[in-house]
Amino acid sequence: MLRAKRDNLGGAPSKAIPSMGEVEGRMMILELIALTALTRLIRLHDVGDRADLLKAMRHAIDRKCHDARLCGTDTDSAEKYAEELLACAQEQAIDLEAIRNHA
């Protein structure tokens, strides 16, 4: 991404604008980290607290999109992506909990 010190980091100078591959790679890593962290976070909460946790996350996402002044379609897209990520994390947390309980 853009860095003020891009030419002083050693090695080859960095490009001011990252390639699409670099952006996609970073997004993939961020998604992986988010999914892993969410899965562990959800798994640590009991069933009653999970609904409150997910509701708080959804509210924060809505607020963040509003604060960023995203247009309607961008907000919808971001919220849909967040819903998919939260649902996936919740499924993985439930699966891991079931595995742990059977072991």
Rosetta blueprint (number, residue, H / E / L):
1 M L
2 L L
3 R L
4 A L
5 K L
6 R H
7 D H
8 N H
9 L L
10 G L
11 G L
12 A L
13 P L
14 S L
15 K L
16 A L
17 I L
18 P L
19 S L
20 M H
21 G H
22 E H
23 V H
24 E H
25 G H
26 R H
27 M H
28 M H
29 I H
30 L H
31 E H
32 L H
33 I H
34 A H
35 L H
36 T H
37 A H
38 L H
39 T H
40 R H
41 L H
42 I H
43 R H
44 L H
45 H L
46 D L
47 V H
48 G H
49 D H
50 R H
51 A H
52 D H
53 L H
54 L H
55 K H
56 A H
57 M H
58 R H
59 H H
60 A H
61 I H
62 D H
63 R H
64 K H
65 C H
66 H H
67 D H
68 A L
69 R L
70 L L
71 C L
72 G H
73 T H
74 D H
75 T H
76 D H
77 S H
78 A H
79 E H
80 K H
81 Y H
82 A H
83 E H
84 E H
85 L H
86 L H
87 A H
88 C H
89 A H
90 Q H
91 E H
92 Q H
93 A H
94 I H
95 D H
96 L H
97 E H
98 A H
99 I H
100 R H
101 N H
102 H H
103 A L
